[in-house]
């Protein structure tokens, strides 16, 4: 069941519910209901469909003015939300420095 609605088995093996292709909209609580002549039992699980991180609208060249501010965008998405870090070459940017600031 999902949200109180019986779902089709979808496969020949009723012991498993296969969701293919899984989508974010499929995330949510699911309940397995088992019945026989002497009663029924339920077990629930919550499905969270995860989405790989991606970066959209990539700007490959950004111009900055000497002694001015330069803004470098990183529009990242994913489920769970990705953690963004900045590097100069192979060195992690020290965001505790007053020179660099992170805006969300």
Secondary structure as the mmCIF struct_conf table of DSSP 4:
data_model
#
loop_
_struct_conf.conf_type_id
_struct_conf.id
_struct_conf.beg_label_comp_id
_struct_conf.beg_label_asym_id
_struct_conf.beg_label_seq_id
_struct_conf.end_label_comp_id
_struct_conf.end_label_asym_id
_struct_conf.end_label_seq_id
STRN STRN1 UNK A 2 UNK A 2
TURN_TY1_P TURN_TY1_P1 UNK A 3 UNK A 4
STRN STRN2 UNK A 5 UNK A 5
HELX_LH_PP_P HELX_LH_PP_P1 UNK A 6 UNK A 8
BEND BEND1 UNK A 11 UNK A 12
TURN_TY1_P TURN_TY1_P2 UNK A 14 UNK A 15
BEND BEND2 UNK A 20 UNK A 21
HELX_RH_3T_P HELX_RH_3T_P1 UNK A 24 UNK A 26
STRN STRN3 UNK A 28 UNK A 36
TURN_TY1_P TURN_TY1_P3 UNK A 37 UNK A 38
STRN STRN4 UNK A 39 UNK A 47
STRN STRN5 UNK A 51 UNK A 56
BEND BEND3 UNK A 57 UNK A 57
BEND BEND4 UNK A 60 UNK A 60
TURN_TY1_P TURN_TY1_P4 UNK A 66 UNK A 67
BEND BEND5 UNK A 68 UNK A 68
STRN STRN6 UNK A 75 UNK A 79
BEND BEND6 UNK A 80 UNK A 80
HELX_LH_PP_P HELX_LH_PP_P2 UNK A 81 UNK A 84
STRN STRN7 UNK A 87 UNK A 88
TURN_TY1_P TURN_TY1_P5 UNK A 89 UNK A 90
STRN STRN8 UNK A 91 UNK A 92
HELX_LH_PP_P HELX_LH_PP_P3 UNK A 93 UNK A 93
TURN_TY1_P TURN_TY1_P6 UNK A 95 UNK A 96
BEND BEND7 UNK A 97 UNK A 97
TURN_TY1_P TURN_TY1_P7 UNK A 98 UNK A 99
#
